[in-house]
């Protein structure tokens, strides 16, 4: 992977887990610009307070921000609860417009006074309007078993094109469904290697089709990497469909 030498080590540590073909299907100039912006936020904290104010309005129930160093509980039940809330937080952030925190790794979470607390790094970003709408349709279509909405999400997020053949559209749909794994019907364990393989297959097909993705996929890739790192470290299975539907309830 062509890591950029000027990026801070903390950011490069995350990028090394992102499927390498992402760097071939996103414009290099745009990628460099956005990676530099994200690195600056991570180093200086620029805009992080404003991002916290925005995200605080959509945090899952029983989750709050903290400025302290949170401590993870030792008990399996409590740790599973934290994992569920991290997954719900992921869904809430990617299906709503506005700033979001990309780093969902476990060291940012803990429990204080029987409440889950989160002290994220200052690595934040914001999807483009079309992309977040596309992701919302994509996830709603998958978990609602609505193929038309799922296909609409693929199109709006840039994963397919209106001039593709029906066979190519169906192939991309199949590849992206593989990314979701067994999440629709049964509890799912999160393994970073499985995520990397499924997204690498998606990007390989896009490279074959000569598609250039927006840098929204850099943000999504980083957030997915940190989600998988957290849930794999917890080492449990999660009722993903149930958690997704819970995340879409306005509180």
ZAMARGU-4260 file (C-alpha; in steps of 0.2 Angstrom, whole numbers, plus 5000, padded with zeros to 4 digits):
<rodrens>
0) 5000/5000/5000 | 5007/5017/4995 | 5008/5025/5013 | 5011/5044/5012 | 5027/5048/5021
5) 5020/5064/5029 | 5005/5056/5038 | 5006/5054/5057 | 5010/5036/5063 | 4993/5035/5071
10) 4984/5037/5055 | 4996/5026/5045 | 4993/5012/5058 | 4974/5013/5053 | 4977/5014/5034
15) 4988/4998/5034 | 4972/4988/5037 | 4962/4996/5023 | 4960/4985/5008 | 4975/4990/4997
20) 4965/4991/4981 | 4955/5006/4988 | 4971/5016/4983 | 4969/5011/4965 | 4950/5015/4963
25) 4951/5032/4971 | 4958/5047/4963 | 4976/5049/4970 | 4975/5068/4971 | 4959/5068/4980
30) 4965/5054/4992 | 4981/5064/4996 | 4971/5080/5000 | 4958/5071/5011 | 4971/5061/5020
35) 4981/5076/5024 | 4965/5085/5030 | 4961/5070/5041 | 4979/5069/5048 | 4978/5088/5052
40) 4963/5085/5062 | 4971/5070/5071 | 4986/5080/5076 | 4978/5097/5080 | 4960/5092/5085
45) 4953/5105/5073 | 4934/5105/5073 | 4933/5090/5085 | 4923/5100/5098 | 4910/5105/5085
50) 4909/5087/5079 | 4906/5081/5097 | 4892/5094/5098 | 4884/5087/5083 | 4887/5069/5086
55) 4880/5070/5104 | 4863/5073/5097 | 4863/5056/5089 | 4872/5045/5101 | 4864/5028/5105
60) 4854/5028/5121 | 4865/5025/5137 | 4880/5031/5128 | 4889/5048/5132 | 4905/5057/5128
65) 4918/5058/5141 | 4935/5068/5142 | 4943/5055/5154 | 4952/5039/5149 | 4938/5026/5149
70) 4941/5009/5156 | 4933/4993/5149 | 4924/4982/5161 | 4930/4964/5164 | 4914/4955/5163
75) 4908/4946/5148 | 4890/4953/5148 | 4896/4971/5150 | 4909/4969/5137 | 4895/4962/5125
80) 4884/4977/5129 | 4899/4989/5124 | 4901/4979/5108 | 4883/4981/5103 | 4883/5000/5106
85) 4899/5002/5096 | 4890/4993/5081 | 4874/5004/5084 | 4885/5020/5084 | 4893/5014/5068
90) 4876/5012/5060 | 4869/5029/5067 | 4884/5039/5060 | 4885/5032/5043 | 4867/5033/5039
95) 4865/5052/5044 | 4872/5067/5037 | 4885/5078/5046 | 4901/5076/5055 | 4906/5058/5062
100) 4920/5051/5072 | 4930/5038/5062 | 4939/5029/5076 | 4929/5016/5084 | 4943/5006/5092
105) 4940/4999/5109 | 4952/5010/5118 | 4940/5025/5116 | 4926/5016/5126 | 4923/5011/5144
110) 4910/5011/5157 | 4907/5024/5171 | 4893/5023/5184 | 4884/5010/5174 | 4884/5020/5158
115) 4895/5017/5142 | 4906/5032/5139 | 4916/5036/5123 | 4932/5047/5121 | 4935/5047/5103
120) 4951/5053/5095 | 4950/5069/5085 | 4949/5059/5068 | 4933/5065/5061 | 4925/5067/5044
125) 4909/5070/5034 | 4902/5061/5019 | 4896/5069/5004 | 4877/5071/5003 | 4874/5058/4989
130) 4885/5046/4997 | 4877/5046/5014 | 4860/5045/5006 | 4867/5030/4996 | 4873/5021/5011
135) 4856/5024/5020 | 4847/5016/5005 | 4860/5002/5004 | 4859/4997/5022 | 4840/4999/5023
140) 4838/4989/5007 | 4849/4975/5013 | 4841/4974/5031 | 4824/4977/5024 | 4826/4964/5011
145) 4821/4977/4997 | 4832/4973/4982 | 4826/4989/4973 | 4831/5000/4987 | 4848/4990/4989
150) 4852/4993/4970 | 4847/5011/4972 | 4860/5013/4986 | 4873/5004/4976 | 4870/5017/4962
155) 4869/5033/4973 | 4885/5028/4983 | 4895/5026/4966 | 4897/5007/4967 | 4887/5004/4951
160) 4883/5015/4936 | 4867/5017/4926 | 4876/5012/4910 | 4881/4995/4917 | 4873/4979/4910
165) 4861/4971/4922 | 4873/4956/4924 | 4887/4968/4930 | 4874/4977/4942 | 4870/4960/4949
170) 4888/4955/4951 | 4891/4970/4961 | 4876/4967/4972 | 4882/4949/4975 | 4899/4955/4980
175) 4893/4968/4992 | 4881/4956/5000 | 4896/4945/5004 | 4902/4960/5014 | 4887/4959/5025
180) 4890/4940/5028 | 4877/4931/5038 | 4871/4947/5047 | 4853/4946/5040 | 4848/4930/5048
185) 4860/4926/5063 | 4872/4933/5075 | 4888/4937/5067 | 4906/4937/5073 | 4918/4951/5066
190) 4934/4946/5058 | 4945/4959/5050 | 4953/4947/5038 | 4935/4943/5031 | 4931/4961/5029
195) 4947/4965/5020 | 4944/4950/5008 | 4926/4955/5004 | 4930/4973/5001 | 4946/4969/4991
200) 4934/4959/4979 | 4923/4974/4978 | 4937/4985/4973 | 4944/4973/4961 | 4928/4972/4951
205) 4927/4991/4951 | 4945/4992/4945 | 4940/4980/4931 | 4926/4992/4927 | 4938/5007/4927
210) 4927/5015/4940 | 4934/5029/4951 | 4927/5031/4968 | 4925/5047/4979 | 4936/5049/4994
215) 4920/5045/5004 | 4926/5027/5003 | 4942/5032/5013 | 4931/5038/5027 | 4920/5022/5026
220) 4936/5011/5025 | 4944/5018/5041 | 4928/5017/5051 | 4925/4999/5045 | 4943/4994/5050
225) 4941/5002/5067 | 4924/4994/5070 | 4931/4977/5065 | 4946/4979/5076 | 4935/4983/5091
230) 4923/4969/5089 | 4936/4956/5084 | 4945/4961/5100 | 4929/4958/5110 | 4928/4941/5102
235) 4909/4939/5102 | 4894/4937/5090 | 4881/4951/5088 | 4863/4952/5082 | 4868/4964/5068
240) 4851/4965/5060 | 4842/4969/5076 | 4855/4982/5081 | 4854/4990/5064 | 4835/4992/5065
245) 4837/4999/5083 | 4850/5012/5076 | 4837/5019/5064 | 4824/5023/5078 | 4824/5042/5081
250) 4826/5045/5099
</rodrens>
